[in-house]
Every structure is written in C-alpha cells, then in structure tokens.
Amino acid sequence: MTTESHTSKEPFTFRPYARLLTMLGEQLLKNDCVALVELIKNSYDADASRVEVLFKNFTNDKTNMDDSSIIIMDDGSGMSLETVQKSWMNPATPTKYLSKQKGNLLSPVKKRVIQGEKGIGRFALLKLANKITVTTRTPDSNNELVIRFDFTLFDNDFLKENGQEKEIFLDELKIDWDEQIPKKFTGESHGTIIKLESLKGSWNDKLFQQFTRDISNLTDPISRLTHNTSEDNFGINIVYNDENLSVENKELEYIKGLIDNKSVFHIEGTFQNENNALQYKINENTEKVSLEDERIKGLWLWRQRNLTTNQIKENKSGKTRDQEYTCGNFQFQFYIFDFTKGLENKYLLTQHEKNLLKNHRVYLYRDGVRVYPYGDPNDDWLNIDTYRGVGRAGDYFSNDQIIGWIDISQKENPLLIDKTNREGLIEIGGASDDLVFLIGVILTYIKRGHFARYLQKEKQKKQAKVAQEGALSEQFVELNQTLKDIGQTKLADKVTKLTKDYENVRHFLTQRAEITEDLAGVGLSVEMASHDIMLLMGRAQSIGIELAQLASQSSINELHEKADMLVGVLQRISIGMKDVQSLFRSTRRRRKILKIEPILDKIHGIYSGLLDKHKIYYQKRLLGTSPLVAKSTDGVIMQALINLFDNSVYWLETKSPPDPREIIVTLDSDNGELIFSDNGPGVDLVDKPYIFEAFFTGKGQEGRGLGLYIARQLLERNGYTIELNDTNKYGKTGATFIINFLIEED
C-alpha cells in the first residue's frame, strides 16, 4: 500500500459562506427593534444632534407591506470613503476598540463616550432588509458617498440565487458605490441616511410600541425622570406615514408627578470601591455605611455570599476584608413607593398609578446610554423576583415599587462589558455578579432599615387613631353634661342621639375588628410556634450532620453524646408542636414555680455546638443568695431564651476575627432579673423603638421579626417584662436584654 506524497502545500484559509452575515445577524440581534436601536446608537457615536426615523407605506395597525421602507437620517459626522472601505465594510473591525485601548474614549465634536466597538452595525442592516442604500457625507467633503446593498436576488440564507441552489461565498458579494455631487446633503449639511427596503421582519403594533419606548429610554435618565436637564441633547423624531409621532413616553410626565409627590424615599448615592462603602442621600439625610458594618453583614444576601463561600481576600493595603469587588465604582438613584393595601397616608396609589409604575424597573446606563435589556418590565436582572420567591417576600422590595437607574462608565467599570448581542453584560472576573449583588445589598438594607421603620411609624399612627376614637366617646359625654348644666336640654338630647348613633357604628366596626383580630391571633400563634420549631429544626440538622461525620471517624462516647443532643433537640420540637394545642383553653398548661438556671442550662446545651463552631465564648454568672425563680411554664422561659440565643449567635457570626465573640448570661436573684448580654453590633439607635414589634427584623430573609415580639408577649402574659438595656450599665458593647421576673403589686 502506498501513500501519496505532497511535496508542496498551501496553508488552509477561512472562506466563509455568505450566509454567515444573516446567521450572525439573527443570533446577535434579538429582533428588528434591537437592530434599529443599534443603528441609532451609531448616529449617537457620530456626534449627531438629531436623528429622524421614517416609517413609509406601513398600514394603520403598524404592519409592513411589500413596498414598506424604513429610513434613518442623522446630522452626524458621516463616513469618508476610507472609513467605509477599511472599517465599515469589515465586520468586527477593531478600529474603535483599539482607539479606546489608547485612551481615546470620546467622540471628536460632542465629546461623547463612544458606545460601539464591536463592529456589528452592518449586521443590524442585514437583519432588517435585503435592499439597503447608504448616503453619507463628512463635514470636510465636497461630495457625498452612496453605497448600495442589493441582495434581493438571494434568499435570506444566501443559499439560493434567483431561486437556484448555489454556493455563495462572502467574498463574492459585490457592493456598488458612487461618489456624487451632493443631492441629499446640500450646502453645508452632512451626516448619514440609511434607506431600508424589502424588509425582512414582520412589524406589528407591539414591536412598534417597544421601539418607541426603547428610544425614549435610550439616553439621559436624569432629564427624563427629574427636573434636571442634560447638556448634551440627542433628539430622536419618528415619522410614521408622514405623521410626526412623539418619541417621549406619554407616561413619563405622569410618572414625574408620582416621583415628586408619592415616592416614600428618594435615594441617590455611590458605591466607592476603594473604601468598600456606600454613601447616599435618602430624602434629605446623608448617610455612609461600610460593607464591613455589622448591619450589612447581618443581611441574608451578604451571609449567603460570604459566610457560605468563605470569600476572604486581602486588599492592596494588606488589610483583610470579606470581599474584593471587581465591578468598580458606580452611582445609583432609586425612588421607592408603598404598595401596601389600605394605606391611609399621602403615599396612597391608585391602581392606575400602580400599573404605570410597573412598566419601569431599575435601568442600567453606561456613560448616559442605556444597557439593554436591563429595566424592561419583564427583566429581573437584579434577581428580585427570585429572592422574593425563595424567601419571605416582605424582606425585599418588589420590582413594581422601585423606579431607578444605575450609572456606570467605561472608565470606572472596565470589566462591565456588553455582550455582542446587546442582551446584558458579559461575566468577566465576577464583575457583573458583583454589581448585581451590591445593588441587592443596597436595596435590602434600605428595606430592612429605613422602609421598615417607616412602616412601623404608619402602624403606630393607626393605633393612635383608634385611641383617639375612644377618647371621642368621652368628649360626647362631657359635652352632653355641659349642655344639661347650662339648660340646653334640646341640644343635649341631640348630642345623646348622636352619641348613640356613633356608639352603634363603633360597636359594629369593633366587632368586625375583633373577629379579624381573633383570626389573626390564631394565625400568629401558629406562626409563633413554627418560628421556634424552625429554629430548632435548623439546629437538629446541624447536629445531624456532625453526628454523621463522627459516626465514621470518632469514638463511641462522642457518638452517644451527639446522639443524646439530637434527641434533646427533637424532644423540644415535639414540645413546640404541642404549643399549637395551647390555642385551645382546655389544653393550656398550669403555671408553676420554676428554677431558671436548669432551663438556661438546657437551652445552652442545645446551642453549645453552634457556639463552639463559631468560637463564641459563653459565661453564666450567678448573683444573689438564692436561685432565680419564676412562676410560669418551662415552655415560656425556653422560648424566650431560644430567641435570645438565636439572635446573639446570628449577629456574633458577622464579627470578623480576631475580635472576640461573647455571650454572658447573669442570673440575679436579689433583683429578680436575667441579664442576657453579647458583644455583637448591638441594636441600631433608630431601630430601638421597633425591635419588639411583630415582623420587624434586621436579619433579612433569615429573620421573621417575631423572636423578640414572641418573647415579650409570652412573658407579659405571666406578668413579667423584657427590655433592651439602654444605659449599658453592665459594661459590655453590643446588646443587653433584661428579663424581670418580679411582679409589681398594685
């Protein structure tokens, strides 16, 4: 057998088929709307002040016919013959990219940051039409250049010519061009006109509305949604069958009014990468918070990212911090609305207003130009819907109640790069993920802090209103007696009748409220029981994991120890389930005199493994000449201690080593007090009025806002109190709670 030998050979070269043009166009550009916006971005880069888009020979319902055409006209810098030959006719040309790498980020006339660099504008043309005529003139040229693409002889995939199958290569496509005395750009005028005929796509009213909306949101969010103005105007006009249409979204003026009058919070700020901090102005107050702040570390988003992955890095200064963020500095603005049902304050929204807000989300802009599709009504780029689905929805703002935008730049955020198809950001070194994470942290921090306090204040206003209504009855009685005293019996009779009518209505409404409260009380009791059960179930799972590990490598004694602990936790779960039965009076347990220390030791035993895991030092102190006792049920004391332990462990976990982590529990029998202290971050001053309110929490998804509420409610039923120690007289930083088991005599 012989093998043919080749004494000389030519290297292989790529020779793409012509269908590559349409394949790339279809894959890089989502639809005709995106392709058309891409062409308008080219006009922006060309320093155009004005762009006009003409839709000709379309039907009244926005659909296209065989003779329909689209014309894009701008007054930009145009293209020279050299630019067309060396750049525009070469897909993926690196001209703009190389210029940016050299630091030339700005356009020559208006000093705009150049948006394009991937060279995909010509694919947008072929996505839209089979017949294209480009007329262009530069400011220093005496002629205008005309380029003609006519691919009507080919099918859309360039597999057939005149209906016959044929191999058609890209280098076989011939593009005609001419230089001529200006006919379109006469006098001193210049720019580019693109005429698209033999349209490929199918336009309709929905696509047309999307196009006008995208154009409205293309640039300059400041002047669109606030009263500020932009120095660089980029006007876009749409002419549909010779009728001028307004590009400005009709909703925006209405939304401006909602922003001014009905947004609860206006937040404007920056993320500063160099010091890992957020600085922002919320309404009229300026605040700064470090990402090392314990309030940030307590958020579920932060804990999920950092405590589960242990991403500990060292920055350039040699100091360790929990996370280096590669996205760079960015600015943000948010307007927060209240969608609460039954709202009675000035922020009340009608259903129509809510529907308008739902059409806008958080946009992303780079150097003042929008990055698509972020901000579209159905785009959950910040994972808000996802977080609300897997956790408690109340821990996060909904997409519907936020309008805002994030501002990035090519200079400050070099790793945040558009995908070639313009559908989002490329993931480079985690930069995109960092951006989404940080925005989520900002919004969650605002929701768990500022917005939660706002809701609690509204709740207190409602309670005060109810109290005032009770005082009103007393005023009626006083008025009636005064009228009788001065001899105005007829008026007194009318007041008596008015009082009876008022009381009847009030009694009816009170009955309805009591029924509602009874039902809510049942649900809350179940929620309270489930709260403790879930806490203990989490411990059971942790101990179970440890038990499984020990079973394979440890001694029998250790195995028995962990097994016994697991049994204790599961028994406590059983007790928690029985607490549900306490809803029925026949099953309520009687109170008895209990020693507090054994109950404390039992709860400490449940948490000892978790304390060891997080290196939390625990100390029990005994003061007084006798044991601390209380008349209660062991379940009440246990539930109170469970919640105190759980809160302390949660917040101490966020302390960065080598800072010590401590829990000290003092049993003071002389004063009848249990003092529970830790050296965690403590309670934020602005949160102190609300920490014992139901559903108020700083934990994010991991907290239901019921722990301290449950503790206070159960203890008060027995005549005892639990308070946050404001004076910190025990000499510890962090939080100190005092349970007083002395019942004051009347």
Protein Blocks (a to p, Z undefined) as FASTA:
>chain_A
ZZdddfbdcdddddddfklmmmmmmmmpmblmlmmmmmmmmmmmnopabdcdddehiafk
opacfkbccddddfbebjafklmmmmmmmghiaklmmmmmnopabcfklopacfbfnopm
mmmmmmmpmbdcdddddfkbcbdcdddddfklpcfkopagehiacdddfklpccdddddd
dfklgcjbgcdddddehifbdcdfklmmmmmmmmmmmgojllmmmmbdcfbdcdddddee
hiacdfbdfklmmmmmmmmmmpfbacdddddfklopacddehjaccdddfkbmklmmpmk
lmmmmmmnopacddfkopacfbdcfkbpaddddddddfbghiabfkbccfklmmmmmmpc
cdddeehiacdfehiaklcfkommmmmmmmcfklpccfklpccdddddfklmmmlccdfk
lnacddeehlmmmmmmmmmmmmmmmmmmmmmmmmmmmmmmmmmmmmmmmmmmmmmmmmmm
mmmmnopamlmmmmmmmmmmmmmmmmmmmmmmmmmmmmmmmmmmmmmmmmmmmmmmmmmm
mmmmmmmmmmmmpcfklmmmmmmmmmmmmmmmmmmmmmmmmmpmklpccdddddfklmmm
mmmmmmmmmmmmnopacddddedjbdcdddddfklmmmmmmmmmmmmmmmmmmpccfbdc
dddddddfknopacdddfbebjafklmmmmmpghiafklmmpgolmmmmmmmmmmmnopa
cdddfklpnopahjdddddfbdcdZZ
